[in-house]
Structures are given as C-alpha cells and as structure tokens.
Amino acid sequence: MSDHDHHDGDLPDHDRGLSHDLPRLLSRRRALAILGVGAGGLALAACGADEVTGSGATTGPAAAATSSAAASGAEIPAETGGPFPADGSNGVNVLTESGVVRRDITRSFGAAAGVAGGVPLTVTLKVVDVQDGAAPLAGAAVYLWQCDRDGNYSLYSPGVTDQNYLRGVQETGTDGAATFTSIYPAAYPGRWPHIHFEVYESLAAATAAAGKLRTTQLALPEDVSRQVYATSGYEQSVRNLARTSLGSDLVFRDGYSLQLATVTGSVGSGLTATLTVPV
C-alpha cells in the first residue's frame, strides 16, 4: 500500500455541530467542483419482485464519470461521521470488540442478540488508490454503519442501545472490494437515504480505530428507495423521503457524483448496492 497524505487528521471525523462541519464540507466540495467533479442538515435525528436498476448504473455515463474522476485523482469527499459512529470518537467504541469483523451485519454480535429486519441489501465498496492510477487498494479495511428500518442507530438510539447490529468491518480483497450483507436503511427526518463508512489503512488499523484514510457517506438512488419504501415496515420513510432530496440534503446537496451508489436486483429477493471509493 502506498503512503497516503490524505488521512483525516485535519478533517472533521464526526459531528461536532453543524457550525463546525458545514464550512469544511462546502469548502471541500467547492474545490472538487472547480476540478469538474460533481455538482449537485445534518439531521439531528437518530441519524415487489420486479428487477430494478438504480440511478447510478454500473455501465454508461455515471460509471464512466466515476471511473474517470477516480483515475484523474479525485477522491471521494470527506464527510462528517455523524453523531452515531461508535468508533470511539463519540462514546462507545465497537471497533475494538471481538466479532466486529464480519460480512453479515444484520445481526448483533457478542452478548447482544437482535436482528435488523428489512429489505435485504448487499453493499460492495471497491476502494481504489488515486495515487496509483485508481488501482484496487488491497489489504485496506472498511468500517460500515447505518440506521435500521425505523431510522434508529444501534448503541445510541432509544430502544436499541443494547444492540450493535448494522455495524461491521471488512478487509478489502485483491480487487479492492469489501462486501457487507445488510438491509435497506430508512429515510429519517432531514436526511436522504444513506450509509456511513470509514476507510482504514489495514484491518489491524481499523480494529484499533487508527490509520483512517477517509470518513464519508454513500447515497442511495431515489427510484429504488421509493420501491423499497412501498413495502411493509418502511411507512415512515415514505413521508420522510417526500420531504427531502439529494439537492437539499446538507451532506449531498453540493455534489454527490462520487457517492451515489448503483443499486441492482429486486425488492423481493434482495438488492445490491455498489460504489467505487477513490481515496
């Protein structure tokens, strides 16, 4: 792995308040906009069998733009980790717990026994090294976390503070990919459907909560989200999605071209979200 000079040491890893995060978010996005990459509140809240293909198709202009941006040296934007990271920066640290390294994050681990219900979603993040011509970054690690079907975050939200589901770490393979088995997250008040993740130098670094390369967020397509939210259990998400947009979300509104995942599959048998992550 090449040495990276873009670690998050001088970037806000976690939510320290909107007045702290927003200027930095906008500053970074404006810089990317000048380079031709992307165009386009942080919520105070807790964070069909038809085949579908989401807005960020893996082939065509969207994928070509992402690949071109990654190859040209554009990194995925740094974002706030939000108020519920559980990486030790804001209370509990799940990264050092035995069992956090796993592919299936739908179930809690350790002494907890909860299971997150919802439409099945496989998330594959392909990490690439912009300093090496967007070559796959093997041997890195991804810590991914998200809200459940009710918009709650394990370890933080009332009713699920004793659970640690929908959190997990995976090492990237030779293709730079890390894959998680999850569920489709809710749209909660003030936020577009999204998933949080952090990229670390290695699995050892991730489980020590050190050597972070990037903290960012993944956005999910509107068309697929509407189909998912039409299913039982996502009733609140229907209303919340109608009240926001990618253009108004305080994280994504100033550009999301490198963060909008491709979603394929079916609501009935499961969906797959994929995203290339240039760091």
VEXGUKOL-614810 format. One record per residue (C-alpha): x, y, z; residue in three letters. Coordinates in pm, 1 decimal. Each point is the difference from the previous one (the first is absolute). Layout:
[r [X; Y; Z]; Ala] ...
//
This chain:
[r [0.0; 0.0; 0.0]; Met] [r [137.1; 341.9; -89.4]; Ser] [r [31.5; 264.8; 266.4]; Asp] [r [-299.9; 232.0; -5.7]; His] [r [20.0; 366.4; 85.8]; Asp] [r [-376.5; 39.4; 19.5]; His] [r [-75.5; -150.5; 338.7]; His] [r [-277.3; 160.3; 196.0]; Asp] [r [217.3; 156.9; 264.0]; Gly] [r [-93.7; 351.6; -109.7]; Asp] [r [-358.7; -78.9; -95.1]; Leu] [r [-310.2; -30.7; 220.5]; Pro] [r [-49.9; -369.3; 59.1]; Asp] [r [-317.7; 33.8; 195.4]; His] [r [-282.2; 233.2; 73.2]; Asp] [r [120.3; 287.9; 211.4]; Arg] [r [-292.6; 217.1; -92.9]; Gly] [r [-121.6; 143.3; -327.1]; Leu] [r [188.6; 326.8; 42.6]; Ser] [r [324.2; -199.0; 11.9]; His] [r [-69.3; -249.8; -278.7]; Asp] [r [-183.5; 196.4; -266.8]; Leu] [r [273.4; 252.3; -93.7]; Pro] [r [249.8; -281.2; -48.9]; Arg] [r [-243.6; -211.6; -196.8]; Leu] [r [-82.8; 286.7; -232.0]; Leu] [r [364.3; 101.1; -34.7]; Ser] [r [104.8; -347.9; -109.6]; Arg] [r [-290.5; -40.6; -240.2]; Arg] [r [67.7; 339.3; -161.7]; Arg] [r [358.0; -108.9; -60.4]; Ala] [r [-125.0; -317.5; -169.9]; Leu] [r [-245.9; 201.7; -205.1]; Ala] [r [284.4; 215.2; -129.9]; Ile] [r [167.9; -320.2; -115.8]; Leu] [r [-319.7; -101.5; -177.5]; Gly] [r [-96.4; -274.2; 242.9]; Val] [r [-358.9; -9.3; 114.1]; Gly] [r [-274.3; 258.1; 5.9]; Ala] [r [-297.2; -19.0; 150.1]; Gly] [r [-351.6; 4.1; 1535.5]; Gly] [r [179.1; -195.2; 112.6]; Leu] [r [-300.6; -144.7; 175.7]; Ala] [r [-32.1; 39.3; 369.2]; Leu] [r [-209.7; -314.5; -5.0]; Ala] [r [124.5; -350.1; 56.4]; Ala] [r [206.5; 30.0; -278.9]; Cys] [r [-1311.1; -1583.3; -1767.2]; Gly] [r [211.6; -254.8; -164.1]; Ala] [r [59.3; 217.2; -307.3]; Asp] [r [361.0; 39.5; -105.7]; Glu] [r [137.1; 344.8; 68.2]; Val] [r [300.6; 197.5; -112.2]; Thr] [r [74.6; 310.8; 202.0]; Gly] [r [105.9; 337.5; -129.0]; Ser] [r [371.4; -67.5; 27.7]; Gly] [r [20.3; -280.9; -255.6]; Ala] [r [331.6; -186.2; -13.1]; Thr] [r [14.7; 54.7; -372.6]; Thr] [r [-59.3; 317.4; -192.6]; Gly] [r [76.1; 367.2; 74.3]; Pro] [r [-24.9; -16.8; 380.1]; Ala] [r [251.0; -281.6; 32.3]; Ala] [r [225.7; 151.7; -264.1]; Ala] [r [1.7; 331.1; 184.5]; Ala] [r [83.2; -168.4; 330.4]; Thr] [r [281.2; -205.3; -151.5]; Ser] [r [137.2; 303.4; -181.3]; Ser] [r [-10.9; 208.7; 315.3]; Ala] [r [175.7; -268.5; 202.1]; Ala] [r [266.3; -46.8; -265.6]; Ala] [r [58.8; 374.9; -16.0]; Ser] [r [75.3; 17.3; 370.6]; Gly] [r [-333.5; 114.8; 142.1]; Ala] [r [-66.2; -148.7; 342.3]; Glu] [r [-339.2; -78.8; 146.7]; Ile] [r [-102.9; 300.1; 211.7]; Pro] [r [64.5; -7.5; 372.6]; Ala] [r [-318.6; 27.2; 204.2]; Glu] [r [-99.1; 14.7; 362.2]; Thr] [r [-26.2; -338.5; 170.4]; Gly] [r [-322.8; 124.8; 153.4]; Gly] [r [-102.4; -27.7; 363.5]; Pro] [r [-3.3; -382.4; 11.7]; Phe] [r [336.0; -135.7; -126.2]; Pro] [r [85.0; -232.4; 293.1]; Ala] [r [369.1; 22.0; -92.0]; Asp] [r [109.0; 142.2; 332.8]; Gly] [r [-15.3; 363.8; -105.7]; Ser] [r [-349.6; 47.8; 135.0]; Asn] [r [-53.9; -237.3; 289.4]; Gly] [r [-0.5; -375.7; -53.2]; Val] [r [270.3; -164.8; -213.1]; Asn] [r [-131.2; -307.7; -180.5]; Val] [r [313.0; -38.0; -213.8]; Leu] [r [204.4; -160.0; 275.6]; Thr] [r [-266.7; -257.7; 86.4]; Glu] [r [38.8; -364.7; -96.8]; Ser] [r [-242.3; -84.8; -278.6]; Gly] [r [-9.0; 337.0; -176.1]; Val] [r [191.1; -141.6; -298.9]; Val] [r [-282.3; -165.9; -192.3]; Arg] [r [-182.6; 4.7; -331.0]; Arg] [r [-356.0; -43.7; 129.4]; Asp] [r [-87.5; 307.0; 206.4]; Ile] [r [-372.5; -64.4; 27.8]; Thr] [r [46.6; -171.0; 337.2]; Arg] [r [150.5; 131.2; 320.8]; Ser] [r [312.5; -175.3; 126.8]; Phe] [r [149.8; -81.2; 336.9]; Gly] [r [-252.8; 1.6; 282.7]; Ala] [r [-265.3; 176.2; -213.4]; Ala] [r [-248.7; -205.8; -199.4]; Ala] [r [-209.4; 245.1; -201.4]; Gly] [r [-67.5; -29.1; -372.7]; Val] [r [-69.6; 292.1; -233.3]; Ala] [r [-294.8; -68.2; -227.6]; Gly] [r [-55.1; 155.8; -340.1]; Gly] [r [50.3; -43.1; -372.6]; Val] [r [329.9; -190.9; -48.0]; Pro] [r [285.2; 214.6; -130.8]; Leu] [r [351.8; -108.3; -91.4]; Thr] [r [248.7; 289.0; 5.9]; Val] [r [324.8; -29.0; -195.4]; Thr] [r [255.1; 279.9; 25.6]; Leu] [r [297.9; -14.5; -234.9]; Lys] [r [282.8; 206.0; 146.2]; Val] [r [251.2; 135.7; -253.0]; Val] [r [323.0; 194.5; 46.5]; Asp] [r [-3.8; 329.6; -189.2]; Val] [r [375.7; 31.8; 50.7]; Gln] [r [47.2; -322.2; -195.1]; Asp] [r [-221.2; 66.4; -299.9]; Gly] [r [-316.4; -121.0; 175.3]; Ala] [r [147.0; -346.4; 54.4]; Ala] [r [-190.9; -224.1; 244.2]; Pro] [r [110.4; 62.2; 358.7]; Leu] [r [41.2; -351.5; 136.6]; Ala] [r [51.3; -60.8; 369.9]; Gly] [r [-183.0; 314.8; 109.7]; Ala] [r [-307.9; -22.7; 222.0]; Ala] [r [-346.5; 152.8; 3.5]; Val] [r [-212.1; 66.9; 308.0]; Tyr] [r [-363.8; 39.1; -106.3]; Leu] [r [-299.6; 103.9; 210.4]; Trp] [r [-356.7; 107.9; -70.1]; Gln] [r [-343.7; 49.6; 151.4]; Cys] [r [-262.8; -273.6; 8.8]; Asp] [r [-345.2; -14.0; -158.8]; Arg] [r [-134.0; 232.1; 270.5]; Asp] [r [274.9; 259.3; -41.5]; Gly] [r [178.5; -104.0; 320.6]; Asn] [r [371.9; -56.6; 55.2]; Tyr] [r [110.2; -287.1; 221.9]; Ser] [r [187.5; 91.5; 319.9]; Leu] [r [-148.2; 353.0; -4.1]; Tyr] [r [-370.0; 21.4; -82.2]; Ser] [r [-265.3; -65.7; 267.8]; Pro] [r [-109.3; -362.2; -9.5]; Gly] [r [314.1; -132.1; -170.4]; Val] [r [278.5; 118.6; 230.7]; Thr] [r [57.3; -365.1; 96.4]; Asp] [r [44.5; -105.8; -365.1]; Gln] [r [298.3; 34.7; -236.3]; Asn] [r [-149.2; -115.6; -328.6]; Tyr] [r [55.2; 180.1; -329.7]; Leu] [r [364.9; 60.8; 86.9]; Arg] [r [296.2; -196.4; -128.1]; Gly] [r [350.1; -3.8; -142.2]; Val] [r [129.5; -176.4; -310.7]; Gln] [r [345.8; -19.8; -155.0]; Glu] [r [28.7; 81.0; -369.7]; Thr] [r [103.9; -280.7; -232.2]; Gly] [r [240.0; 5.2; -292.3]; Thr] [r [-270.1; 178.5; -199.2]; Asp] [r [-26.6; 269.9; 266.1]; Gly] [r [-352.5; -107.0; 89.4]; Ala] [r [-163.1; -39.3; 340.4]; Ala] [r [-351.1; -147.6; 11.8]; Thr] [r [-266.5; 13.7; 270.5]; Phe] [r [-335.6; -175.5; 36.0]; Thr] [r [-246.1; 252.6; 138.7]; Ser] [r [-350.9; 142.3; -36.7]; Ile] [r [-122.6; 307.6; -182.1]; Tyr] [r [20.5; 294.9; 241.5]; Pro] [r [-287.5; 233.1; 81.7]; Ala] [r [-36.5; 360.8; -105.5]; Ala] [r [-25.9; 185.9; 328.1]; Tyr] [r [-98.7; 366.6; 50.2]; Pro] [r [239.9; 241.9; -165.7]; Gly] [r [223.6; -253.9; -176.0]; Arg] [r [7.3; -170.0; -336.2]; Trp] [r [37.0; -383.2; 11.4]; Pro] [r [366.9; -62.0; 69.7]; His] [r [263.8; -229.0; 149.9]; Ile] [r [308.2; 109.2; 196.4]; His] [r [343.6; -152.7; -38.1]; Phe] [r [364.4; 55.5; 85.1]; Glu] [r [300.7; -128.6; -193.9]; Val] [r [308.6; -109.3; 195.7]; Tyr] [r [354.7; -86.6; -103.8]; Glu] [r [-38.6; -360.0; 113.5]; Ser] [r [-216.7; -237.6; 198.4]; Leu] [r [231.3; 40.5; 299.3]; Ala] [r [-34.6; 377.7; -23.2]; Ala] [r [-378.1; -19.0; -21.8]; Ala] [r [-34.9; -221.7; 305.1]; Thr] [r [226.6; 240.1; 189.6]; Ala] [r [-197.4; 301.3; -130.7]; Ala] [r [319.8; 146.9; -146.3]; Ala] [r [149.3; 75.0; -341.2]; Gly] [r [-322.0; 131.1; -150.1]; Lys] [r [15.0; 99.4; -367.1]; Leu] [r [-349.2; 139.4; -46.0]; Arg] [r [-337.1; 48.7; 169.4]; Thr] [r [-285.4; 37.3; -247.4]; Thr] [r [-355.2; -98.0; -89.0]; Gln] [r [-175.2; -190.6; -277.4]; Leu] [r [-327.6; 126.9; -152.0]; Ala] [r [-271.8; -232.4; -128.9]; Leu] [r [-201.0; 67.3; -318.9]; Pro] [r [-346.8; 151.6; 23.3]; Glu] [r [-175.5; -241.1; -235.4]; Asp] [r [110.3; -310.5; 188.3]; Val] [r [-64.2; 164.5; 337.8]; Ser] [r [-360.2; 68.1; -98.8]; Arg] [r [-50.8; -365.0; -92.6]; Gln] [r [151.0; -121.0; 327.2]; Val] [r [-200.7; 244.5; 208.9]; Tyr] [r [-323.0; -123.4; -155.9]; Ala] [r [50.7; -326.5; 191.6]; Thr] [r [-120.3; -77.0; 351.8]; Ser] [r [201.4; 151.1; 283.3]; Gly] [r [126.8; 305.1; -187.4]; Tyr] [r [-313.1; 214.0; 31.9]; Glu] [r [179.3; 287.1; 175.5]; Gln] [r [265.6; 5.2; -271.2]; Ser] [r [-264.4; 71.9; -264.9]; Val] [r [-87.2; 325.4; 175.4]; Arg] [r [359.6; 92.6; 79.7]; Asn] [r [121.6; -60.9; -355.7]; Leu] [r [-274.0; 227.2; -132.3]; Ala] [r [130.8; 284.2; 217.7]; Arg] [r [361.0; -2.3; -113.4]; Thr] [r [217.7; -49.8; -306.7]; Ser] [r [361.2; -49.7; -95.0]; Leu] [r [0.6; 365.5; -94.1]; Gly] [r [-111.0; 113.7; 345.0]; Ser] [r [185.6; -250.8; 218.5]; Asp] [r [276.8; 189.8; 183.2]; Leu] [r [253.3; -275.7; -64.4]; Val] [r [-75.2; -68.8; -365.9]; Phe] [r [-149.0; 325.1; -128.5]; Arg] [r [329.2; 145.7; -120.5]; Asp] [r [95.0; -304.4; -205.2]; Gly] [r [-45.7; -375.7; 19.6]; Tyr] [r [134.1; -137.7; -328.6]; Ser] [r [265.2; -207.3; 178.5]; Leu] [r [-239.1; -112.6; 273.7]; Gln] [r [-313.4; -115.8; -181.0]; Leu] [r [-4.6; -379.2; 3.1]; Ala] [r [-125.1; -226.7; -274.7]; Thr] [r [-281.6; -226.3; 120.0]; Val] [r [-107.4; -310.8; -189.4]; Thr] [r [-205.7; -308.5; 78.2]; Gly] [r [-357.8; -22.9; 122.6]; Ser] [r [-189.7; 118.5; 304.9]; Val] [r [-147.4; -345.3; 42.2]; Gly] [r [322.2; -203.6; -7.5]; Ser] [r [255.6; 259.2; 103.2]; Gly] [r [191.8; 297.8; -132.5]; Leu] [r [368.9; 68.9; -56.2]; Thr] [r [156.9; 344.6; 39.0]; Ala] [r [345.9; 58.4; -145.6]; Thr] [r [230.4; 299.3; 16.0]; Leu] [r [356.5; 70.1; -103.7]; Thr] [r [181.2; 182.6; 280.6]; Val] [r [305.4; 199.0; -113.5]; Pro] [r [227.2; 94.7; 292.0]; Val] 
//
